[in-house]
Amino acid sequence: MPILIVGTTQRLLLNPNPKRKRLVVQVQSTNVDAANTGIVFVGAGFQPQSTVALPNADYALMQSDAIVQPGEGQKLANRWKKAIWAVSNTAAQSLLVEEETEEPEIPAPTT
């Protein structure tokens, strides 16, 4: 999983991807990155704001929290196929970000 650093300015984590089938965004534990003491706000399809009370805050994550989509036995919702953005209320928060995409269909060989 790549490690991305998010600060107090919105950052694009993942471009829109209609073939995305799985997504993980996790804030690293303070055991790994002692500076990860802030709150990271993740938005799907829009740039989130860094204040919990605002409607555009979307998902608020603290150290060791994660967004794992889709849930067990579910299909990824369309909102998670849009651009994924993040912003923090504290500078230099480290995130682990991973996406899995659908494999292209390979035509069966003809004989």
Backbone hydrogen bonds, N-H to C=O, Kabsch-Sander energy under -0.5 kcal/mol:
donor,donor_aa,acceptor,acceptor_aa,energy
4,L,2,P,-0.5
4,L,95,L,-2.6
6,V,93,Q,-3.0
7,G,9,T,-0.6
11,R,86,A,-2.9
13,L,11,R,-0.6
13,L,84,I,-3.2
14,L,84,I,-1.6
17,N,81,K,-2.9
20,R,17,N,-1.9
21,K,100,E,-3.4
22,R,100,E,-1.6
23,L,69,Q,-2.8
24,V,98,E,-2.7
25,V,67,I,-2.2
26,Q,96,L,-2.7
27,V,65,D,-2.3
28,Q,94,S,-2.3
32,V,29,S,-1.2
33,D,29,S,-2.7
36,N,33,D,-2.2
37,T,35,A,-2.2
40,V,61,L,-3.2
41,F,87,V,-3.6
42,V,40,V,-0.5
42,V,59,Y,-2.8
43,G,85,W,-2.1
45,G,43,G,-0.7
45,G,83,A,-3.7
49,Q,56,N,-1.8
54,L,51,T,-1.3
57,A,54,L,-1.7
58,D,55,P,-0.6
59,Y,42,V,-2.2
60,A,58,D,-0.5
61,L,40,V,-3.4
61,L,59,Y,-0.5
64,S,27,V,-1.4
65,D,62,M,-2.7
67,I,25,V,-2.8
68,V,66,A,-0.6
69,Q,23,L,-2.6
74,Q,71,G,-2.2
80,W,77,A,-1.4
81,K,78,N,-1.9
82,K,79,R,-1.0
84,I,14,L,-2.4
85,W,43,G,-2.8
85,W,83,A,-0.5
86,A,11,R,-2.1
87,V,41,F,-1.7
88,S,7,G,-2.9
89,N,39,I,-1.9
93,Q,6,V,-3.2
95,L,4,L,-3.0
96,L,26,Q,-3.3
97,V,2,P,-2.2
97,V,95,L,-0.5
98,E,24,V,-2.5
100,E,22,R,-2.3
102,E,19,K,-2.9
